[in-house]
Amino acid sequence: MMSYLLPSFSLVFEEENLEELRSDLWNNDPVPADLIVDDVTYDIDIAYRGSYTRKFRKRSYLIEFVNPETFSGKRMIHLNAEYKDPSLIRNKLSFDFFHDIGVLSPESQHVNLIRNGSPKGVYLQLESVDEYFLKKRGLPPGPIYYAVNNNANFSLLRDEKMKKSLLSGYQRAVGTETDDTILLNFIEHVNHTPLADFQNKIPDLLNVDTFLHWLAGAVCTMNNDGFTHNYALYHNSQTGLFEFIPWDYDATWGRKVDGGPMQYDYVHIEGKKSNHLCYLLMRVPEFRKRYRKILGDILENKFTVNYMENKVRSLHEALRPHILLDPYKHTKMDIYDQEPEFIFQFIRDRNSYLKKQLVNFD
């Protein structure tokens, strides 16, 4: 296959601004820089992003556009290093998979990153989940929250201790402080609605169908962290319902956050019970029945090697010439070259496991 020409993103820092950025890995305050794409120069603010990933040699960035204020219809983008994913494709593969099964998900594209003339390798450009995300899809405005830690579990408790705040697991990306009452009301209803009333009450607050599709996607791709964080919540002002949007899906398709293998049966067919909303929905026979059909259809038609093979191989082969030039990855080509078959074997094993679990799911 011929080399696929990835877009080049060239970051240009004043030396003092680069030093300020480097001086404190945990500082979220951005510094100014220029970003040059296709001979167009954008004034930007840039900061490191992520939590534990900031300690890696190859770091991820959050970029906000200042002048002009948008880039390809986006105000903010994330540049993910994908440092622990040997394939560098799992995040994109996951978001594209979610899109294919009918779940709102960010657009993504691989790019070659250059910083002050020095190549920094292949990155994944991710669309931010914000008001521009909604506008691009013609969706009604509404508050958006990122689930940023395991307090985002829809329970009154974490580790059997009462939370100081039910909103402590969330970071508001869009909306105002008054919107927080909408999310707070939702979490309180999840916890105080009797199970006998759950089937009738929760559909007034949650788009159950899209939730069940999101759950099926998280269960198939096996994002172990995707149930109590690594998602965004969007409250559709037109329907009055919450919808789930996947986020940070690099530790998927058979690999853990450290890049090591994860057993295909590690994540339960119902997701994780630590997500209290997930747990309660799966206690309702009608919702279980709907989930069973959704997951069964996906296992038959989408989560298969037949459906995914061309997507995986095309992406993998397209990136290979660029990975060879990546200063952080080029010495690990033997692992990179084995990744398609690793992913296919995971799909076979996971698909078979989930189908067996579905037999007695009712």
Secondary structure, DSSP 8 states (H G I E B T S, - for coil): -------EEEEE--HHHHHHHHH-TT----EEEEEEETTEEEEEEEEE--SGGGGSSS--EEEEEEESS-BTTBSEEEEE--TT-SSS-HHHHHHHHHHHTT-----EEEEEEEETTEEEEEEEEEE--SHHHHHHTT-----EEEE-STT-SSSSEETTEE-S-TTTTEEEEES-GGGHHHHHHHHHHHHHS-HHHHHHHGGGTB-HHHHHHHHHHHHHHT-TTTTTSSEEEEEETTTTEEEEEE----S-TTB-TTS-B--TTSS-TT--TTSHHHHHHTTSHHHHHHHHHHHHHHHHHTSSHHHHHHHHHHHHHHHHHHHTT-TTTGGGHHHHHHHHHHHHHHHHHHHHHHHHHHHT--
